[in-house]
Amino acid sequence: MPNTIQILMVEDNPGDVRLTKESLKNNGVKHVLYNVGDGVEALDFLFHRGSYANATRPDLIILDLNIPKKNGLEVLKEIKEDPSLRRIPVVVLTTSGARDDIMRSYDMHANCYIIKSVNLDEFINIVRFVESFWLGIVRLPKE
């Protein structure tokens, strides 16, 4: 039996979180999806601060750029600058198609950049792609 994949989703839109959970529910890969709604909470989770002192280290991070308190680019920068976190793959899943956001994300070593669709079926297909690639094909680094 494969190990359980730990996923941290940094997303403030409850609808996107719900759709992601539903899309991953029947994937055949044992996983746990954690969700935090802002950049400060994401960093607290990753650095085991406050109420997240016992948080699990994620194997994969799904990161929206448009989140409150600290935006996704700030969060990505801190993740990739930290030696204990930088190997965790970060999938940027956001509504922004701005060239600057794409370039800055890759400059900060995002592992991929995906633009969310506002179409329900397309959004579900995107999540299924993320699932099949990152949970089915890729070998994730384990600490």
C-alpha positions in Angstrom: 0.0 0.0 0.0 1.5 3.4 -1.0 2.1 6.0 1.6 -0.5 8.7 2.2 0.2 11.8 0.2 -0.1 15.0 2.3 -1.4 18.0 0.3 -1.5 21.6 1.5 -3.9 23.7 -0.4 -3.5 27.5 0.1 -6.8 28.8 -1.1 -9.3 31.3 0.3 -12.2 30.4 -2.0 -14.4 27.8 -0.3 -16.0 26.8 -3.6 -12.6 26.0 -5.1 -11.6 24.0 -2.0 -14.8 22.0 -2.1 -14.4 21.3 -5.8 -10.8 20.2 -5.3 -11.8 17.9 -2.5 -14.6 16.3 -4.5 -12.3 15.9 -7.6 -9.6 14.2 -5.5 -12.0 12.1 -3.5 -12.2 9.1 -5.9 -8.7 9.2 -7.3 -7.5 5.9 -5.9 -4.5 7.6 -4.3 -4.5 7.7 -0.5 -4.2 11.4 0.4 -5.0 14.0 3.0 -5.9 17.5 1.9 -5.3 20.3 4.3 -6.6 23.8 3.5 -5.5 27.2 4.8 -7.1 30.4 3.6 -4.3 33.0 3.7 -0.6 33.4 3.3 0.2 33.9 7.0 -1.7 30.8 7.9 0.2 28.9 5.2 3.5 29.9 6.6 2.4 29.1 10.1 1.4 25.6 8.9 4.7 25.1 7.0 6.9 26.4 9.8 4.9 24.7 12.6 3.9 27.9 14.4 1.0 28.6 16.8 -1.9 26.2 16.4 0.1 24.4 13.6 2.9 23.3 15.9 2.1 19.7 15.1 1.2 20.1 11.4 2.3 17.5 9.0 4.9 18.4 6.4 3.1 18.4 3.0 4.4 16.4 0.0 2.7 18.8 -2.4 1.5 22.4 -2.1 -1.3 23.8 -4.3 -1.0 27.6 -4.0 -3.3 30.4 -5.1 -1.5 33.7 -5.7 -4.6 35.9 -4.8 -4.8 35.2 -1.1 -5.1 37.6 1.9 -2.5 38.7 4.4 0.5 37.6 2.4 0.0 36.9 -1.3 1.0 33.7 -3.0 4.2 35.1 -4.4 5.4 36.1 -1.0 4.5 32.6 0.3 6.3 30.9 -2.6 9.4 33.0 -2.0 9.6 32.0 1.7 9.0 28.3 0.8 11.7 28.2 -1.8 14.2 30.1 0.3 14.0 27.7 3.2 16.3 24.7 3.0 13.8 22.4 4.8 10.9 23.3 2.5 12.3 24.1 -0.9 12.1 20.6 -2.3 8.3 20.5 -1.7 6.7 20.8 -5.2 4.5 23.9 -5.5 1.7 24.0 -8.0 0.5 27.5 -8.6 -3.2 27.3 -9.3 -4.6 30.7 -9.7 -6.9 32.9 -11.8 -4.1 35.2 -12.9 -2.9 34.9 -16.4 -0.7 37.9 -16.1 2.7 37.4 -17.7 4.4 39.1 -14.8 2.8 36.6 -12.3 3.8 33.6 -14.4 7.4 34.8 -14.9 7.8 35.7 -11.2 6.4 32.4 -10.1 8.9 30.5 -12.2 11.7 32.8 -11.2 10.9 31.8 -7.6 11.0 28.1 -8.6 7.3 27.2 -8.8 7.1 23.7 -10.2 4.2 24.6 -12.5 1.8 27.4 -13.1 -1.9 26.6 -14.0 -4.6 29.1 -14.7 -7.9 28.3 -13.0 -10.9 28.1 -15.2 -14.2 29.7 -14.1 -16.0 26.9 -16.0 -16.9 24.2 -13.5 -16.1 21.2 -15.8 -12.8 22.8 -16.9 -11.8 23.4 -13.2 -12.5 19.8 -12.3 -10.4 18.6 -15.3 -7.6 20.9 -14.2 -7.7 19.3 -10.7 -7.8 15.8 -12.2 -4.7 16.7 -14.3 -2.9 17.9 -11.2 -3.9 14.7 -9.5 -2.9 12.3 -12.3 0.4 14.0 -12.9 1.6 14.9 -9.3 0.0 12.0 -7.5 0.2 9.4 -10.2 3.3 9.9 -12.3 5.7 12.1 -10.3 7.8 10.7 -7.5 7.5 13.2 -4.7 10.4 13.9 -2.4 9.9 12.5 1.1 11.9 13.8 4.1 
